Each structure stands twice: as structure tokens, then as C-alpha cells.
Amino acid sequence: MEPHENTGHPRRWAILGVLVISLLVVVLDNTILNVALRTLADPVHGLGATQGELEWAINSYTLVFAGLLFTFGVLGDRLGRRRFLILGLALFGLASLLSAYAQDPAQLIAARALMGVGGAAIMPVTLSIISNVFDPRERAKAIGVWAGAVGLGVAIGPVLGGALLEHFWWGSVFLINVPVVALGVVLVAALVPESRDPKPGRVDVPGVLLSVVGLVALTYGIIDGGEHGFDRPQVWVAVLGGLAVLGLFIVHELRTDHPSLDVRLFRVPRFAAPVALVGLVFFAAMGVMFFGAFYLQLVRGYSPLESGLLFLPFAVAQLFFAPRSAAMVRRYGGRSVAAVGLLLTATALGGFVFIDADTPIWIFSALGFLQGAGMANIMPPATESIMSSLPREKAGVGSAVSNTVRQVAGALGVAVLGSVLSAVYRDHVAPAVAALPAPVRDAARESVSGAYAVADRLGPAAPRLIDAANDSFVSAMHWAAGVSAVVAALGLVIVLRWMPGRPAAAPGATPATDRELAGAA
């Protein structure tokens, strides 16, 4: 018998189910579009979008989503989390409908940006509501289920997208969101209780504006650099300008008497260490997902649906291990569980260094399963440590910080590791394309997909170019995987040095106090 009464909401597990549905639709949309890019570029069966327009169809969502996450987490705490969740779902559904029936690439880009607004309203409040409806003794288990849903959404997005494209037109990858969102709105209104910060104080308008400007500029610079290279001045103006504005945000938050984010929390190890850990893990993981999709569809020749199915072991591992991580944390402590998770993740990422064009494909999926198992034992204890360091009424801030770091780190991972991939590929493939005419030579050197497009016009010489492009891409993939493994290993150092060694949400645990904040300075 438990010594203390459970303070959770009577319908908390049903509420968690509703939140998982709300979360899945957002996470799915981050991955489902990737498999539709070739179709969207087709002038007959799609929109005839150029490469730049396709990039912006993805990045308009990411840019708005990352820029507004923190602000919407703060506003959700003030104005009501259920209200924000319903508003976010409604916007997301409307934007999905507009995306499905877009008549040209510009309309699709604008609709995707609106979808980013809805997603930014949904994501942080799901975690905030979990913190408010669950007793601290059950919160870690609930966050494990939440983290499993994130992993599931990342992996099944390509599968669902591939299946839809095989049977329906391209707009179906967006239209499928609409009935799910409608169901979510009804269930949220019926089951989820309203909650907000009872003492919100004044709105920190300068802080909110600085956070939006800084995050948008930084994310834009990262995305632009990843697409077109980091050797251009405008990229560094955006990146350094964004960092400078975020620096001003920190200075302002330290000086104001009503901060939207108490930056002193970053002096507390059980808040700062897991935030850094979340960033490093998603930097490494999203980079691998990026080059893995190209490897499967081009080097190995699998269809979008088959490629998605080969990523499923990652989702299965997440779904199985994430809900069980809370019990592991209670038994062994957050530091030990996260350390083992990082070892598994780093090992899996390092394993991709040895994948080549002829490796049995089950090895690729086995490494995905190992990576999923590792991440399933990193994210729940890290997220629980972040959320438990704040009082319930400030849950939106913790959720927003965690999700913002994850989103920006994921974009940075794709940009940086994508740049490593491109640079190594160009260097290795150069001798094989040197004799080609200038226009097609540049296309073949730019990317492995460009080499495949050029090969279609080369006749008998095509197999030689394809082999050279595949070998060059695999070599580049090895370098990107190696960098990912090193980044994950750096996370292990953070865990062993700063993560708490006992459960952050043990009975009697309290959020960070002023004394703890002062002592950690």
C-alpha cells in the first residue's frame, strides 16, 4: 500500500491516450512528407516543384515550429493548456486540408508554415498536461509512453506515406491528418481538464519577442547552411545573429522580475544536463535518419514503402522499451539507465560506419533496433528530470525548452551531418565524373540523386557512374555516422558527470528551489 494518496487525475490514463493521438499527428507529419518529395516534383502527378521549393515545403514547417515552441509553451501555461491544445489541433487540421489541395508550390509552402503554428501549439502542452494530471510517482511511466509515441511517429511516417502514395494521390499524405485531428479535438474537449499557471504574473513581452527572433534566425541559418553550404556570409549572419539575440534574451531574463524562462535553472544539473543530452541525442539521430533514407532508396533500390518498413525495428524498440524505462530508473537510477542507453545508441551509430552497398539488409534494421532501444532509455529519464525540476504550474516552460532544443538540434544534425555527407561525397566522386560535360558533371557531383539522374542519360556508361556514386555515398555515410557516434559519446560524458544518480521523481522529490538555484551558481 502506498504511504501517500495518489494526487493524479482520475482519468489520467485516458487523457494520456488522447495526448498520444495529438502528438502522433504532429510527429508523423515531420517524417511523412519526405517520401512524397519525388511525386511533388512531378509536373503531371504532383505540383512540378523545384528542388528549392521542395526544401521550403519541409523547412517552412520546421522554421515556424521551432521559432514558436518556447513562446507557445509559456502562453499555454498562462492562457490554458487545453484551450491551446484544441486551438493547435484545429489549426493543424485546417493547414493539412489546405496542403492537400494546394494548387502550386507557393500555396503548399504557406500551408506548411500554418501547420507549423498548429504543431508548435500542440507539442509543448501535451507534456505540460502530463505533468499536471499525473502524480509524480507515475509521471516517469507516463513520460515513457509519451516518448515511445514520439519514436513510433518518427518511424511509421515513411511507412504510412509510402502506402498512401502507392494507392492515392500526393495530397493524401496531408488529408489523412484531418479525421485524426477532428477525433483529437472531440476527445480533448471531453476528457482533458483545463489547467494553467495560477500565478502567471505579467507577460514578458521583450523576452517572448527575443526568443522568437533568435530561434527563427538560428534555425534559418542552420537550414540554409545545410542546403547550400556554410561557406556563405548570409548563413553566418543568420546563425551568429540568432545566437546574439538569444544571448540578449538570456541577459534580459536574468534582469527582469517576471521572466518567461528562469535561466538560473541551467545552473541546476538535473535541468541543464538532460536538456544538453536531449540536444546531442537528436543531433546524432536525425542525421542518421537523413542519410539512412537516401541509402535505402538509392544505393539499395528500395521503394519508399519498403524503406519505411526497414525503419520499423527502430519504432518497435521505442514502443517496447520506452514505457519500461521508468521501472529501470526506479531500480538503477536515471544516470545508470541513461548511460546504458547512450552506450547502445553510440554503438548503433558506430555500426553504420561498417555498412556498405552489399551488407545484408537485416544488419541495417538490427542497428536501427539497437538505436531505438538506446534512445528509449535516454529520452524518458532525461525528460522526467527536466519536468521534475519545475513546479507543475510551470510545466509548459520545461516542455517548451525540451522540445525547442530537440527541434533545433535535429535541424542542426541534418544540416551539419548533411554538409559532411555532401563534402565527402563530392571529394570521392570527383575523379569518376571529371570527363563528363560541365552541366551534368556538376549535377553528378552535387548529390547521389543527381548522379542517378545523370546516369539515366548516359547509356552504356551509366553503370560505371552509378557504382562510383554509390561507393562515394557509402564512404560519405561512414564519415557522417562516425561524427554521430562521437556526438552520442559526448552525451555519455555529460550523463556520468552531471545527471542525478537517483530518480528525479522519487516520492518526496521537490522541484528546484531558490536555495538549490543559489547553491548551484
C-alpha positions in Angstrom: 0.0 0.0 0.0 1.4 3.4 -0.9 2.1 5.8 2.0 0.6 8.8 0.3 -2.6 9.4 -1.6 -2.3 9.5 -5.4 -2.8 13.1 -6.5 -3.2 12.3 -10.2 -6.4 12.9 -12.2 -9.0 10.0 -12.1 -9.0 9.9 -15.9 -5.2 10.3 -16.3 -4.6 7.2 -18.5 -7.4 8.0 -20.8 -6.1 11.6 -21.0 -2.6 10.2 -21.9 -4.2 8.2 -24.8 -5.7 11.4 -26.1 -2.4 13.3 -25.8 -0.6 10.5 -27.6 -3.1 10.8 -30.5 -2.5 14.6 -30.6 1.3 14.1 -30.5 1.4 11.4 -33.2 -0.2 13.5 -35.8 2.5 16.2 -35.3 5.4 13.8 -35.3 4.1 11.8 -38.2 3.9 15.0 -40.3 7.6 15.7 -39.7 8.6 12.5 -41.5 5.7 11.6 -43.8 6.4 14.3 -46.3 9.9 13.0 -47.1 8.5 10.1 -49.1 6.3 12.4 -51.2 9.0 14.7 -52.5 9.6 12.8 -55.8 5.9 12.8 -56.5 5.6 16.6 -55.7 8.3 17.3 -58.2 6.5 15.5 -61.0 4.7 18.1 -63.1 2.0 15.6 -64.1 1.2 13.7 -60.9 2.4 16.4 -58.5 3.0 20.2 -58.4 6.1 20.3 -60.6 8.0 21.7 -57.6 11.7 22.6 -58.0 14.4 21.4 -55.6 14.4 24.7 -53.7 10.6 24.7 -53.4 10.6 21.2 -52.0 13.2 22.2 -49.5 11.0 25.1 -48.4 7.9 22.8 -48.2 9.8 21.0 -45.5 11.6 23.9 -43.9 8.7 26.4 -43.7 7.2 24.0 -41.2 10.4 23.5 -39.2 11.2 27.2 -39.1 7.9 28.2 -37.7 7.6 25.2 -35.4 11.0 25.8 -33.8 10.6 29.5 -33.6 7.2 29.4 -31.7 7.7 26.3 -29.5 9.0 28.2 -26.5 6.6 31.1 -26.8 3.6 28.8 -27.1 4.7 26.8 -24.1 4.8 29.9 -22.0 1.4 31.2 -23.3 -0.2 27.8 -22.8 0.8 28.0 -19.1 -0.9 31.4 -18.9 -4.0 31.1 -21.1 -4.9 27.4 -20.5 -3.3 24.3 -21.8 -6.5 22.5 -23.0 -7.5 25.7 -24.9 -4.1 25.8 -26.6 -4.2 22.1 -27.5 -7.7 22.5 -29.1 -6.6 25.6 -31.0 -3.4 23.9 -32.1 -5.2 20.8 -33.4 -7.8 23.0 -35.2 -5.1 25.0 -37.0 -3.1 21.8 -37.8 -6.2 20.2 -39.3 -7.1 23.3 -41.4 -3.5 23.6 -42.6 -3.4 19.9 -43.5 -6.6 20.4 -45.6 -5.0 23.4 -47.4 -1.8 21.5 -48.0 -3.7 18.5 -49.5 -5.5 20.7 -52.1 -2.6 23.2 -52.8 -2.6 24.2 -56.5 1.1 25.3 -56.6 4.3 25.0 -54.6 3.8 28.5 -53.1 0.4 27.6 -51.6 1.9 24.4 -50.2 4.8 26.3 -48.5 2.4 28.7 -46.9 0.0 26.0 -45.7 3.0 24.1 -44.3 4.0 27.2 -42.3 0.5 27.4 -40.9 0.8 23.7 -40.0 4.0 24.7 -38.0 2.0 27.2 -36.0 -0.5 24.4 -35.1 2.3 22.0 -34.3 4.0 24.5 -32.0 0.8 24.9 -30.0 0.3 21.2 -29.7 3.7 19.8 -28.8 4.6 21.6 -25.6 1.2 21.4 -23.9 1.0 17.6 -24.3 3.9 17.2 -21.9 2.6 20.0 -19.7 -0.7 18.3 -19.3 1.0 15.0 -18.4 2.9 16.8 -15.6 -0.4 18.2 -14.3 -2.6 15.1 -14.4 -0.1 12.5 -13.2 1.1 12.0 -9.6 4.9 12.5 -9.5 5.2 8.7 -8.8 3.5 7.8 -12.1 4.8 10.7 -14.2 8.0 8.9 -15.3 6.0 6.0 -16.6 3.6 8.3 -18.5 6.5 10.3 -20.0 7.9 6.9 -21.1 4.7 6.2 -23.0 4.9 9.8 -24.5 8.5 9.3 -25.6 7.6 5.9 -27.2 4.9 7.7 -29.2 7.5 10.2 -30.5 9.7 7.3 -31.6 6.8 5.5 -33.2 5.7 8.5 -35.1 9.2 9.1 -36.5 9.5 5.6 -37.8 6.0 4.9 -39.1 5.7 8.2 -41.0 7.7 6.9 -44.0 5.7 3.6 -44.0 2.3 5.3 -43.9 3.4 7.9 -46.5 4.7 5.1 -48.9 1.5 3.1 -48.5 -0.7 6.2 -49.2 1.3 7.2 -52.3 1.0 3.7 -53.7 -2.8 3.8 -53.7 -3.8 7.5 -53.7 -2.7 11.0 -54.9 0.0 13.0 -53.2 -2.5 15.1 -51.2 -3.5 12.0 -49.2 -0.3 12.3 -47.0 -1.8 15.6 -45.7 -5.5 14.7 -45.9 -5.1 11.8 -43.5 -4.4 14.2 -40.7 -7.9 15.8 -40.9 -10.0 12.9 -39.4 -7.4 12.2 -36.8 -7.3 15.9 -35.7 -11.1 16.0 -35.6 -11.2 13.0 -33.4 -8.5 14.6 -31.2 -10.5 17.8 -30.8 -13.6 15.9 -29.6 -11.6 13.7 -27.2 -9.6 16.7 -25.8 -12.8 18.7 -25.2 -14.5 15.7 -23.5 -11.6 14.3 -21.4 -8.8 16.8 -20.8 -9.2 19.2 -17.8 -8.2 22.8 -18.2 -5.0 23.8 -16.3 -2.9 26.9 -16.2 -0.4 28.7 -14.0 -2.4 30.1 -11.1 0.1 33.0 -10.6 1.3 33.9 -14.1 2.3 37.4 -13.4 2.9 39.9 -16.2 3.7 38.8 -19.7 7.4 39.1 -20.5 6.8 40.7 -23.9 10.5 41.6 -24.7 11.6 38.1 -23.7 9.0 36.4 -25.9 9.9 38.6 -28.9 13.7 38.0 -28.4 13.1 34.2 -28.1 11.1 34.1 -31.4 13.6 36.3 -33.3 16.6 34.4 -32.0 15.2 30.9 -32.6 13.9 31.8 -36.1 17.2 33.4 -37.2 19.3 30.5 -35.7 17.1 27.8 -37.3 17.0 29.6 -40.7 20.8 29.8 -40.7 21.2 26.1 -39.8 18.7 25.0 -42.5 20.2 27.4 -45.2 23.7 26.3 -44.4 22.8 22.6 -44.6 21.1 23.1 -48.0 23.6 25.4 -49.7 26.8 25.2 -47.7 28.2 27.1 -44.7 30.7 29.0 -46.7 28.4 32.0 -47.5 28.3 35.2 -45.4 24.5 35.3 -45.1 24.5 31.9 -43.4 26.8 33.1 -40.6 24.9 36.4 -40.3 21.8 34.4 -39.6 23.5 31.9 -37.2 25.6 34.4 -35.3 22.8 37.0 -35.3 20.4 34.3 -33.9 22.9 33.4 -31.2 23.4 37.1 -30.3 19.7 37.7 -30.0 19.4 34.6 -27.8 22.3 36.0 -25.7 20.3 39.2 -25.3 17.3 37.0 -24.3 19.4 35.4 -21.5 20.6 38.8 -20.2 17.1 40.2 -20.2 15.7 37.1 -18.4 18.4 37.5 -15.7 17.5 41.1 -15.1 13.7 41.1 -15.3 11.5 40.4 -12.3 8.9 38.4 -14.4 11.0 36.2 -16.7 9.3 33.8 -19.2 12.2 31.5 -18.5 14.2 31.5 -15.3 17.6 30.9 -16.9 19.1 30.2 -13.4 17.6 26.7 -13.9 20.5 26.0 -16.2 22.8 26.1 -13.2 20.9 23.1 -11.8 22.4 19.9 -13.1 19.1 17.9 -13.1 17.6 20.5 -15.5 20.7 21.5 -17.6 22.3 18.1 -18.1 19.2 16.4 -19.6 18.5 19.4 -21.8 22.0 19.1 -23.2 21.6 15.4 -23.5 18.3 15.7 -25.5 20.1 18.1 -27.9 23.0 15.8 -28.5 20.9 12.7 -29.0 18.6 14.3 -31.5 21.5 15.9 -33.3 23.0 12.4 -33.9 19.7 10.6 -34.5 18.2 12.9 -37.1 21.4 12.9 -39.1 21.3 9.1 -39.3 17.6 9.1 -40.4 18.6 11.6 -43.1 21.4 9.6 -44.7 19.6 6.3 -44.0 16.7 7.2 -46.2 19.0 8.0 -49.2 21.0 4.8 -48.6 17.9 2.6 -48.7 16.1 4.2 -51.6 19.1 5.0 -53.9 22.0 2.8 -53.1 19.9 -0.3 -52.2 17.0 0.5 -54.6 14.1 0.0 -52.1 10.7 1.8 -52.6 9.5 4.4 -50.1 7.2 1.9 -48.5 9.9 -0.8 -48.3 12.3 1.8 -46.8 9.8 2.8 -44.2 9.3 -0.9 -43.2 13.1 -1.3 -42.8 13.0 1.6 -40.2 10.2 -0.2 -38.3 12.6 -2.0 -35.9 13.6 1.4 -34.5 9.9 2.1 -33.8 9.3 -1.3 -32.2 12.3 -0.9 -29.9 11.0 2.6 -28.9 7.5 1.3 -28.3 8.6 -1.7 -26.2 11.4 -0.1 -24.1 10.3 3.5 -23.5 7.3 2.7 -21.3 9.5 0.3 -19.3 12.3 2.8 -18.7 10.5 4.3 -15.6 10.9 0.9 -13.7 14.5 0.8 -14.7 15.1 4.3 -13.4 13.5 3.4 -10.1 15.7 0.4 -9.8 19.0 1.7 -11.0 18.8 5.5 -11.1 18.5 7.9 -14.0 22.2 8.2 -14.5 22.8 4.5 -15.0 19.8 4.0 -17.3 20.7 7.0 -19.5 24.4 5.9 -19.6 23.5 2.4 -20.8 21.1 4.0 -23.3 23.8 6.2 -24.7 26.2 3.3 -25.0 23.7 1.4 -27.0 23.0 4.4 -29.2 26.6 5.2 -29.8 27.3 1.6 -30.6 24.5 1.5 -33.1 25.6 4.8 -34.7 29.2 3.5 -34.9 27.8 0.3 -36.5 26.7 2.3 -39.5 30.3 3.0 -40.3 30.7 -0.6 -41.4 27.5 -0.7 -43.6 28.3 -0.8 -47.3 26.3 -1.4 -50.6 26.3 -5.2 -50.1 25.7 -5.5 -46.4 22.8 -7.9 -45.6 19.9 -5.5 -45.1 18.8 -7.2 -41.8 22.0 -5.7 -40.2 20.7 -2.2 -41.1 17.4 -2.9 -39.4 19.2 -4.6 -36.4 21.3 -1.4 -35.9 18.0 0.6 -36.0 16.5 -1.6 -33.3 19.6 -1.1 -31.1 19.5 2.6 -31.6 15.8 2.7 -30.8 16.4 0.6 -27.6 19.1 3.0 -26.6 17.1 6.2 -27.2 14.1 4.7 -25.4 16.2 4.6 -22.3 17.6 8.1 -22.7 14.6 10.3 -23.5 12.2 9.3 -20.7 14.7 9.8 -17.8 16.0 12.9 -19.4 12.6 14.4 -19.9 11.4 13.4 -16.4 14.5 15.0 -14.9 13.6 18.3 -16.8 10.0 18.2 -15.8 10.5 17.3 -12.2 12.9 20.3 -11.7 9.9 22.6 -12.2 6.6 23.1 -10.3 3.5 21.8 -12.0 2.2 25.2 -12.9 5.4 26.0 -14.8 5.4 22.7 -16.8 4.9 24.4 -20.1 8.3 26.1 -19.8 10.1 22.8 -19.2 8.3 21.1 -22.0 8.9 24.0 -24.4 12.7 24.2 -23.6 13.0 20.4 -24.1 11.1 20.4 -27.4 12.8 23.5 -28.7 16.2 22.1 -28.0 15.2 18.8 -29.7 13.8 20.6 -32.8 16.8 22.9 -33.2 19.3 20.1 -32.5 17.6 17.9 -35.0 17.7 20.6 -37.7 21.4 21.2 -36.8 22.1 17.5 -37.1 20.6 17.2 -40.5 22.4 20.4 -41.6 25.9 19.6 -40.2 25.9 15.9 -40.9 24.3 16.6 -44.3 27.2 19.0 -45.0 29.7 16.4 -44.0 27.9 13.9 -46.3 27.9 16.3 -49.2 31.6 17.3 -48.8 32.9 13.8 -48.6 30.7 12.6 -51.5 31.9 15.4 -53.8 35.5 14.7 -53.0 35.2 11.0 -53.6 33.1 11.1 -56.8 35.1 13.9 -58.5 37.5 11.6 -60.4 34.6 9.5 -61.8 32.8 12.5 -63.2 35.8 14.5 -64.4 35.3 13.6 -68.0 31.6 14.4 -68.2 30.3 17.7 -69.8 30.2 20.6 -67.3 26.4 20.8 -66.7 25.9 17.1 -66.0 29.3 16.9 -64.2 28.1 19.5 -61.6 24.8 17.7 -61.2 26.5 14.3 -60.6 29.0 15.8 -58.1 26.2 17.6 -56.2 24.5 14.6 -54.8 24.0 10.8 -55.3 20.4 11.5 -56.5 21.9 13.9 -59.1 24.3 11.2 -60.2 21.4 8.8 -60.7 19.5 11.4 -62.8 22.6 12.0 -65.0 23.1 8.2 -65.4 19.7 7.9 -67.0 21.1 9.8 -70.0 24.5 8.1 -70.3 23.5 4.8 -71.9 26.3 2.2 -71.6 28.4 4.4 -69.3 25.6 4.6 -66.7 26.6 1.5 -64.6 30.1 2.8 -64.0 28.8 6.2 -62.8 26.2 4.5 -60.6 28.9 2.3 -59.0 31.1 5.3 -58.4 28.3 7.4 -56.9 27.2 4.5 -54.6 30.8 4.0 -53.4 31.2 7.7 -52.8 27.9 8.0 -50.9 28.7 5.0 -48.7 32.1 6.5 -47.8 30.4 9.8 -47.0 27.8 7.9 -44.9 30.6 6.3 -42.9 32.0 9.8 -42.0 28.6 11.1 -41.0 27.9 8.0 -38.9 31.3 8.4 -37.2 30.5 12.0 -36.3 27.1 10.9 -35.0 28.7 8.3 -32.8 31.2 10.8 -31.3 28.4 13.2 -30.5 26.5 10.4 -28.7 29.7 9.5 -26.8 29.9 13.2 -25.7 26.5 12.8 -24.2 27.8 9.9 -22.1 30.3 12.3 -20.6 27.5 14.7 -19.6 25.5 11.9 -18.1 28.3 10.5 -16.0 29.4 13.9 -14.8 26.1 15.8 -14.2 23.0 13.6 -14.4 21.4 12.7 -11.0 22.2 9.2 -9.7 18.7 8.6 -8.2 15.2 9.0 -9.6 14.3 12.7 -10.1 10.7 12.0 -9.3 11.0 9.7 -6.2 8.4 10.2 -3.5 9.2 13.4 -1.7 11.2 14.9 -4.5 10.6 18.6 -5.0 11.3 21.0 -7.8 14.4 23.2 -7.8 14.2 25.7 -5.0 15.7 29.1 -4.7 18.3 27.7 -2.3 19.3 25.0 -4.9 19.5 27.6 -7.6 21.7 29.8 -5.5 23.9 26.9 -4.4 24.4 25.8 -8.0 25.6 29.2 -9.1 
